[in-house]
Amino acid sequence: MIPLQRTPLSGNDGEFAINRLSPLTEKAVLFLSARGLITVPGAVALAIWAAAGVTLWIDHQIGQKIRIVPVIGAALNYDTSASVLSTIASASITTLSLVYSIVLVVFTLAAGTIAPRLLKRFSQDRTNQMTAGLLGGTFLYSLSTLSALRPDFLPALSGSIAFLLAVLAVLQLIYFVHSVSVSVMIDEEIAAISRTLNEKMQEIVKVDEEADNARTEMPENMEDAVASPASGFLSVTDPRALVALAAHQGLVLDFCAAPGMFVAEGEPLFRYKSSGDAGMATDEDDLCNEVAECIALTAARENTKDVVFSLNLLLEIALRALSPGVNDTYTAITCCDRLGETLQAPVRKGIRENIHLDENGVPRLRIPGLTLEHLLQMAIPPLRQCASDNDLFLNSLAAMIRRLFAISGSERSRTLLSGHAKDLIRGHEANNPLPADLDRLKDALGPVWRSIENGAGQS
């Protein structure tokens, strides 16, 4: 993520830019905000290591009166205690290398056969992170305890905890193997992605319903613009804070690019205009500082909870499955079914624009690119074009369009779906299919195709 600050652009009163923080500060923020296999495992390992100092101090103060596990510490002589701690330490670091090797194998498998963008999800998996942290912490704890071990000082408490950490590490390793075996099951990953996508889609539909109930529109002719400080993929991380900011200052914010879209350096990032409310006087620097805390420009699409990212991830898995090199039609059908499930809410509602309102029902923020037209255009044409000669998948895609048509809540939704159904038939006809295959595809569309034929007959 690129941390941002804002300063006015020279020679342009209506536009101002957002600039990066210093390189040192940026590196610190990037490190602290990392959620992969660095920050969490490192924090867990360091916490366990720090606990060694506490337990050794207790052993020094109390002596050998505390023993959690009877076979460790005072119950053993110096040589046996040293041997046990050495075994725990060496086994922990060896198993840690094995864990990272397994993770790398999973990464390679995901990047080569499923979808490279899944690597972000795997690196954020809490099981992988906790396993690496526990094994690393066990190694450091046992090493510290071993270094304090002397013939006249056998730390009973510290040795007992080292033994318990070894037991926990074994149990965690067993769970890690189970988690990895599940993570490489493509159907499980598709289901997990779909759950995240459905949650975010429900939020978008709710926002659209609120905008419809208020019956308000965004103002036009927004002339004041903010320029992008660098090239990157846009992510709006906190729309509620942006709404509160706009309401506080009596403004309306309109982003020029949809989330997940690439924004080049110097391009307009968002525009703003006074809504006519009795808000505070707009200070450009303060506005830029507040907006920068709610957005991010990243080097890659990496927001796993973003609608566009999750939708593209399902599409990528489906398109890769349909490719000649993989040729896994049933995985593509699974993705198609999940996409149909996700699109039910926006089709039923017929979402128009992602306009966010404040508590008084006044429009304060518009995030483009999440209309029903845009969502259907993202989901259906790529699948149709990639599988124009795959009858099995085309029938599944036709069934998805039929199900969406059956629950559509407006004529606009039905018209959009009918257009995609026409394109589906035309694309298949271009490949000169057998008449029976073409009829089966039309039967799979069901009432969608009958409404198209009735409309053509009436015209």
PAKETI-171954 format. One record per residue (C-alpha): residue in one letter; x, y, z. Coordinates in Angstrom, 1 decimal. Layout:
N
resn;c1;c2;c3
A;X;Y;Z .
...
# end
This chain:
459
resn;c1;c2;c3
M;0.0;0.0;0.0 .
I;1.2;3.5;-0.8 .
P;0.8;5.9;2.2 .
L;-0.3;9.3;1.1 .
Q;-0.1;13.0;1.9 .
R;-1.4;15.9;-0.1 .
T;0.0;19.2;-1.3 .
P;-1.4;21.7;-3.8 .
L;-0.4;21.4;-7.5 .
S;1.5;24.4;-8.7 .
G;-0.2;26.5;-11.3 .
N;-3.7;24.9;-10.9 .
D;-6.1;26.3;-8.4 .
G;-8.8;23.6;-8.9 .
E;-6.5;20.5;-8.6 .
F;-4.2;19.2;-6.0 .
A;-2.1;16.1;-5.6 .
I;-1.4;13.4;-3.0 .
N;2.3;12.8;-2.4 .
R;4.1;9.9;-0.8 .
L;5.6;9.8;2.7 .
S;9.3;9.7;3.1 .
P;10.9;6.4;2.0 .
L;11.9;5.4;5.5 .
T;8.3;6.1;6.8 .
E;6.8;4.3;3.9 .
K;9.0;1.2;4.5 .
A;8.0;1.2;8.2 .
V;4.3;1.4;7.3 .
L;4.6;-1.3;4.7 .
F;6.3;-3.7;7.2 .
L;3.8;-3.0;10.0 .
S;0.8;-3.4;7.7 .
A;2.0;-6.7;6.2 .
R;-0.3;-9.6;7.0 .
G;1.5;-12.4;5.2 .
L;4.1;-14.8;6.5 .
I;6.2;-12.0;8.1 .
T;4.4;-9.9;10.7 .
V;2.1;-12.5;12.4 .
P;4.6;-15.4;12.6 .
G;7.3;-13.0;13.7 .
A;5.1;-11.5;16.4 .
V;4.1;-14.9;17.7 .
A;7.7;-16.2;17.7 .
L;9.0;-13.1;19.5 .
A;6.3;-13.2;22.1 .
I;7.1;-16.8;23.0 .
W;10.8;-16.0;23.0 .
A;10.1;-13.0;25.4 .
A;8.3;-15.4;27.7 .
A;11.5;-17.4;28.2 .
G;13.0;-14.4;30.0 .
V;10.0;-14.3;32.4 .
T;10.0;-18.0;33.2 .
L;13.8;-18.1;33.7 .
W;13.5;-15.1;36.1 .
I;10.8;-17.0;38.0 .
D;13.1;-20.1;38.1 .
H;15.9;-17.9;39.5 .
Q;13.7;-16.4;42.1 .
I;11.8;-19.5;43.3 .
G;14.3;-22.2;42.4 .
Q;13.0;-25.6;41.5 .
K;9.7;-25.5;43.4 .
I;7.5;-25.1;40.3 .
R;7.1;-27.9;37.8 .
I;4.3;-28.2;35.3 .
V;5.6;-31.4;33.7 .
P;7.3;-33.7;36.2 .
V;9.8;-35.2;33.8 .
I;11.4;-31.9;33.0 .
G;13.6;-29.8;35.1 .
A;14.3;-31.0;38.7 .
A;13.2;-34.5;37.9 .
L;16.1;-34.9;35.4 .
N;19.8;-34.4;35.7 .
Y;21.8;-31.8;33.7 .
D;22.8;-34.0;30.8 .
T;19.3;-35.3;30.2 .
S;17.7;-31.9;30.5 .
A;20.2;-30.5;28.0 .
S;19.5;-33.4;25.6 .
V;15.7;-32.9;25.8 .
L;15.9;-29.1;25.2 .
S;18.4;-29.7;22.3 .
T;16.0;-32.2;20.8 .
I;13.0;-29.8;21.1 .
A;15.0;-26.9;19.6 .
S;16.4;-28.9;16.6 .
A;13.1;-30.6;15.9 .
S;11.3;-27.2;15.9 .
I;13.6;-25.5;13.4 .
T;13.6;-28.6;11.2 .
T;9.8;-28.8;11.2 .
L;9.6;-25.0;10.5 .
S;11.7;-25.5;7.3 .
L;9.4;-28.3;6.4 .
V;6.3;-26.1;6.9 .
Y;7.7;-23.4;4.7 .
S;8.6;-26.0;2.1 .
I;5.0;-27.3;2.1 .
V;3.7;-23.7;1.8 .
L;5.9;-23.0;-1.2 .
V;4.7;-26.2;-2.8 .
V;1.1;-25.1;-2.3 .
F;2.0;-21.6;-3.7 .
T;3.5;-23.2;-6.8 .
L;0.5;-25.4;-7.3 .
A;-2.0;-22.5;-6.9 .
A;0.0;-20.2;-9.2 .
G;0.4;-22.9;-11.9 .
T;-2.9;-24.7;-12.0 .
I;-5.5;-22.6;-10.1 .
A;-4.9;-18.8;-10.1 .
P;-1.8;-16.7;-9.1 .
R;-4.0;-14.3;-7.2 .
L;-4.9;-17.0;-4.7 .
L;-1.4;-16.6;-3.3 .
K;-2.5;-13.6;-1.3 .
R;-5.3;-15.7;0.3 .
F;-2.9;-18.5;1.2 .
S;-0.3;-16.1;2.7 .
Q;-3.0;-14.6;4.9 .
D;-4.2;-17.9;6.2 .
R;-4.1;-17.8;10.0 .
T;-3.2;-21.5;10.3 .
N;0.0;-21.1;8.2 .
Q;0.9;-18.0;10.1 .
M;0.3;-19.5;13.6 .
T;2.1;-22.7;12.7 .
A;5.2;-20.8;11.6 .
G;5.1;-18.6;14.6 .
L;4.7;-21.4;17.1 .
L;7.5;-23.5;15.7 .
G;9.8;-20.5;15.5 .
G;8.9;-19.4;19.1 .
T;9.4;-23.0;20.4 .
F;12.9;-23.0;18.8 .
L;13.9;-19.7;20.4 .
Y;12.3;-20.5;23.7 .
S;14.1;-23.9;24.0 .
L;17.4;-22.3;22.8 .
S;17.2;-19.6;25.5 .
T;16.4;-22.1;28.2 .
L;19.2;-24.4;27.0 .
S;21.7;-21.5;27.2 .
A;20.7;-20.8;30.8 .
L;21.0;-24.4;31.8 .
R;23.8;-25.2;34.3 .
P;24.7;-28.2;36.5 .
D;23.7;-26.2;39.5 .
F;20.6;-24.6;37.9 .
L;17.9;-26.7;36.3 .
P;15.0;-24.4;35.4 .
A;12.0;-26.6;36.2 .
L;9.3;-24.1;35.1 .
S;11.1;-23.1;31.8 .
G;11.8;-26.7;30.9 .
S;8.2;-27.7;31.6 .
I;6.9;-25.0;29.3 .
A;9.4;-26.0;26.6 .
F;8.0;-29.5;26.8 .
L;4.4;-28.1;26.6 .
L;5.3;-26.0;23.6 .
A;6.7;-29.1;21.8 .
V;3.3;-30.8;22.4 .
L;1.4;-27.8;21.1 .
A;3.7;-27.7;18.1 .
V;2.9;-31.3;17.2 .
L;-0.8;-30.7;17.5 .
Q;-0.5;-27.5;15.4 .
L;1.5;-29.4;12.8 .
I;-1.3;-32.0;12.5 .
Y;-3.9;-29.3;12.0 .
F;-1.6;-27.5;9.5 .
V;-1.4;-30.7;7.4 .
H;-5.2;-30.9;7.4 .
S;-5.5;-27.2;6.5 .
V;-3.1;-27.5;3.6 .
S;-5.0;-30.6;2.3 .
V;-8.2;-28.5;2.3 .
S;-6.7;-25.4;0.8 .
V;-5.6;-27.3;-2.3 .
M;-9.2;-28.5;-2.9 .
I;-10.3;-26.0;-5.5 .
D;-14.0;-26.4;-4.7 .
E;-13.3;-25.3;-1.1 .
E;-11.4;-22.2;-2.3 .
I;-14.2;-21.3;-4.7 .
A;-16.7;-21.6;-1.9 .
A;-14.6;-19.4;0.4 .
I;-14.1;-16.7;-2.3 .
S;-17.9;-16.8;-3.0 .
R;-18.7;-16.3;0.7 .
T;-16.6;-13.2;0.8 .
L;-18.0;-11.9;-2.5 .
N;-21.6;-12.5;-1.3 .
E;-21.0;-10.5;1.9 .
K;-19.6;-7.5;0.0 .
M;-22.3;-7.7;-2.6 .
Q;-25.0;-7.5;0.1 .
E;-23.5;-4.3;1.4 .
I;-23.5;-2.8;-2.1 .
V;-27.2;-3.7;-2.6 .
K;-28.0;-2.2;0.8 .
V;-26.3;1.0;-0.2 .
D;-28.2;1.1;-3.5 .
E;-31.5;0.5;-1.7 .
E;-30.9;3.4;0.7 .
A;-30.1;5.7;-2.3 .
D;-33.3;4.6;-4.0 .
N;-35.4;5.2;-0.9 .
A;-34.0;8.7;-0.6 .
R;-34.6;9.4;-4.3 .
T;-31.6;11.7;-4.6 .
E;-29.1;12.2;-7.3 .
M;-25.5;13.3;-7.4 .
P;-24.8;16.9;-8.3 .
E;-23.2;17.5;-11.7 .
N;-20.2;19.6;-12.9 .
M;-17.7;18.7;-10.2 .
E;-14.7;20.8;-11.2 .
D;-12.4;20.4;-8.3 .
A;-10.2;17.3;-8.7 .
V;-7.5;15.4;-6.9 .
A;-4.7;13.9;-9.0 .
S;-3.3;10.5;-8.3 .
P;0.2;10.6;-6.7 .
A;1.4;7.4;-8.4 .
S;0.3;4.5;-10.6 .
G;-1.5;1.8;-8.8 .
F;-4.7;-0.1;-8.3 .
L;-7.4;1.8;-6.4 .
S;-9.0;0.4;-3.2 .
V;-11.5;2.3;-1.2 .
T;-10.9;0.9;2.2 .
D;-13.3;2.9;4.4 .
P;-16.3;4.4;2.5 .
R;-18.1;5.2;5.8 .
A;-15.3;7.5;6.9 .
L;-15.4;9.2;3.5 .
V;-19.2;9.8;3.9 .
A;-18.6;11.2;7.4 .
L;-15.9;13.4;6.1 .
A;-18.0;14.7;3.2 .
A;-21.0;15.4;5.5 .
H;-18.8;17.2;8.0 .
Q;-17.4;19.6;5.4 .
G;-20.6;19.8;3.3 .
L;-19.1;18.1;0.2 .
V;-19.9;15.5;-2.3 .
L;-17.1;13.2;-3.4 .
D;-17.1;11.4;-6.7 .
F;-14.3;8.9;-7.5 .
C;-13.2;8.9;-11.1 .
A;-12.1;5.2;-11.2 .
A;-13.8;2.1;-9.9 .
P;-12.2;0.0;-7.1 .
G;-9.7;-2.4;-8.5 .
M;-9.0;-0.3;-11.6 .
F;-5.5;0.9;-12.5 .
V;-4.9;4.6;-12.0 .
A;-1.9;6.2;-13.7 .
E;0.1;8.9;-12.0 .
G;-1.4;12.3;-12.5 .
E;-4.8;11.1;-13.6 .
P;-7.8;12.5;-11.7 .
L;-8.5;10.3;-8.7 .
F;-11.7;11.9;-7.4 .
R;-13.6;15.1;-7.7 .
Y;-15.5;17.0;-5.1 .
K;-18.1;19.8;-4.9 .
S;-19.9;21.7;-2.2 .
S;-23.4;20.3;-1.6 .
G;-24.7;23.6;-0.5 .
D;-24.9;22.5;3.2 .
A;-23.8;24.7;5.9 .
G;-20.6;22.7;6.4 .
M;-17.0;23.8;7.2 .
A;-15.0;25.8;4.7 .
T;-13.1;23.3;2.5 .
D;-9.4;23.2;3.2 .
E;-7.7;21.3;0.4 .
D;-4.8;20.0;2.5 .
D;-7.1;18.7;5.2 .
L;-9.4;17.2;2.7 .
C;-6.6;15.3;1.0 .
N;-5.2;14.1;4.4 .
E;-8.5;12.7;5.4 .
V;-9.3;11.1;2.1 .
A;-5.8;9.4;1.9 .
E;-6.6;7.6;5.2 .
C;-9.6;5.9;3.5 .
I;-8.0;4.8;0.2 .
A;-5.0;2.9;-1.0 .
L;-3.0;2.7;-4.2 .
T;-1.4;-0.7;-4.4 .
A;1.1;-2.3;-6.8 .
A;-1.2;-5.2;-7.4 .
R;-4.9;-6.1;-6.9 .
E;-4.6;-7.5;-3.3 .
N;-7.7;-6.5;-1.4 .
T;-9.3;-10.0;-0.9 .
K;-12.5;-8.5;0.4 .
D;-13.0;-6.2;-2.5 .
V;-16.0;-7.1;-4.8 .
V;-14.0;-6.6;-8.1 .
F;-11.0;-8.6;-6.8 .
S;-13.1;-11.5;-5.7 .
L;-15.2;-11.5;-8.9 .
N;-12.1;-11.4;-11.0 .
L;-10.6;-14.2;-8.9 .
L;-13.6;-16.5;-9.7 .
L;-13.4;-15.5;-13.3 .
E;-9.7;-16.3;-13.4 .
I;-10.2;-19.7;-12.0 .
A;-13.0;-20.4;-14.5 .
L;-11.1;-19.1;-17.5 .
R;-8.0;-21.1;-16.5 .
A;-10.1;-24.2;-16.1 .
L;-11.5;-23.7;-19.6 .
S;-8.1;-23.3;-21.2 .
P;-6.8;-26.1;-23.4 .
G;-3.8;-26.6;-21.0 .
V;-6.1;-27.4;-18.0 .
N;-9.4;-28.5;-19.6 .
D;-11.3;-28.8;-16.3 .
T;-14.9;-28.0;-17.4 .
Y;-16.5;-29.0;-14.1 .
T;-14.3;-26.5;-12.1 .
A;-15.4;-23.8;-14.5 .
I;-19.1;-24.9;-14.0 .
T;-18.6;-24.6;-10.2 .
C;-17.3;-21.0;-10.7 .
C;-20.3;-20.3;-12.9 .
D;-22.7;-21.5;-10.3 .
R;-21.1;-19.4;-7.6 .
L;-21.1;-16.3;-9.9 .
G;-24.8;-16.9;-10.5 .
E;-25.4;-17.1;-6.7 .
T;-23.5;-13.8;-6.2 .
L;-25.4;-12.0;-9.0 .
Q;-28.8;-12.9;-7.6 .
A;-29.0;-9.9;-5.2 .
P;-27.9;-7.2;-7.7 .
V;-30.2;-8.7;-10.4 .
R;-33.2;-8.8;-8.0 .
K;-32.5;-5.3;-6.9 .
G;-31.3;-3.9;-10.3 .
I;-28.5;-1.8;-8.7 .
R;-27.7;1.4;-10.5 .
E;-25.0;3.4;-8.9 .
N;-23.0;2.9;-5.7 .
I;-24.0;6.2;-4.1 .
H;-23.5;6.5;-0.3 .
L;-25.8;8.7;1.8 .
D;-25.2;10.4;5.1 .
E;-27.6;10.1;8.1 .
N;-29.9;12.8;6.6 .
G;-30.2;11.0;3.3 .
V;-28.0;13.4;1.4 .
P;-25.7;11.8;-1.3 .
R;-22.1;12.2;-0.2 .
L;-20.0;9.7;-2.1 .
R;-20.2;7.9;-5.4 .
I;-18.0;4.9;-6.2 .
P;-18.3;4.0;-9.9 .
G;-18.2;0.7;-11.7 .
L;-20.6;-1.4;-9.6 .
T;-23.8;-1.1;-11.6 .
L;-25.7;-4.1;-12.7 .
E;-24.6;-3.5;-16.3 .
H;-21.0;-3.5;-15.2 .
L;-21.3;-6.6;-13.1 .
L;-23.0;-8.6;-15.8 .
Q;-20.5;-7.4;-18.4 .
M;-17.6;-8.5;-16.1 .
A;-19.0;-11.9;-15.5 .
I;-20.8;-13.3;-18.6 .
P;-18.9;-12.2;-21.8 .
P;-15.4;-13.5;-20.8 .
L;-16.9;-16.9;-20.0 .
R;-19.0;-17.0;-23.1 .
Q;-16.1;-16.0;-25.4 .
C;-13.7;-18.6;-23.8 .
A;-16.2;-21.5;-24.0 .
S;-17.9;-20.8;-27.3 .
D;-17.3;-24.4;-28.4 .
N;-17.8;-26.1;-25.0 .
D;-21.4;-27.3;-25.1 .
L;-21.2;-28.6;-21.5 .
F;-20.2;-25.3;-20.0 .
L;-22.4;-23.2;-22.3 .
N;-25.4;-25.1;-21.1 .
S;-24.4;-24.3;-17.5 .
L;-23.9;-20.6;-18.4 .
A;-27.3;-20.6;-20.0 .
A;-28.9;-22.1;-16.9 .
M;-27.3;-19.4;-14.8 .
I;-28.8;-16.7;-17.1 .
R;-32.2;-18.5;-16.9 .
R;-32.1;-18.5;-13.0 .
L;-31.2;-14.9;-12.9 .
F;-33.9;-14.0;-15.4 .
A;-36.5;-15.8;-13.2 .
I;-35.7;-13.7;-10.1 .
S;-35.1;-10.4;-11.9 .
G;-37.0;-7.6;-10.3 .
S;-37.2;-5.1;-13.1 .
E;-37.6;-4.8;-16.9 .
R;-34.2;-3.3;-17.0 .
S;-32.6;-6.5;-15.5 .
R;-34.6;-8.7;-17.8 .
T;-33.5;-6.7;-20.8 .
L;-29.8;-6.9;-19.9 .
L;-30.0;-10.7;-19.3 .
S;-31.9;-11.1;-22.6 .
G;-29.1;-9.3;-24.4 .
H;-26.5;-11.6;-22.9 .
A;-28.7;-14.6;-23.9 .
K;-28.7;-13.4;-27.5 .
D;-25.0;-13.0;-27.5 .
L;-24.6;-16.5;-26.1 .
I;-26.7;-18.0;-29.0 .
R;-25.0;-15.9;-31.6 .
G;-21.5;-16.9;-30.4 .
H;-22.4;-20.6;-30.4 .
E;-23.9;-20.3;-33.9 .
A;-20.7;-18.8;-35.2 .
N;-19.0;-22.2;-34.5 .
N;-21.5;-24.0;-36.7 .
P;-22.9;-26.4;-34.0 .
L;-25.2;-29.3;-34.8 .
P;-28.8;-28.3;-34.8 .
A;-29.5;-30.6;-31.8 .
D;-26.7;-28.9;-29.8 .
L;-28.1;-25.5;-30.6 .
D;-31.6;-26.5;-29.6 .
R;-30.3;-27.9;-26.3 .
L;-28.7;-24.5;-25.6 .
K;-31.9;-22.7;-26.3 .
D;-33.8;-25.1;-24.1 .
A;-31.3;-24.4;-21.3 .
L;-32.2;-20.7;-21.6 .
G;-35.9;-21.6;-21.2 .
P;-38.1;-18.6;-20.7 .
V;-35.3;-16.2;-21.6 .
W;-35.1;-17.5;-25.1 .
R;-38.9;-17.7;-25.4 .
S;-39.3;-14.0;-24.4 .
I;-36.7;-13.1;-27.1 .
E;-38.5;-15.1;-29.7 .
N;-41.9;-13.5;-28.7 .
G;-40.3;-10.1;-28.8 .
A;-38.9;-10.7;-32.3 .
G;-42.3;-12.1;-33.5 .
Q;-44.1;-9.0;-32.2 .
S;-41.6;-6.6;-33.8 .
# end
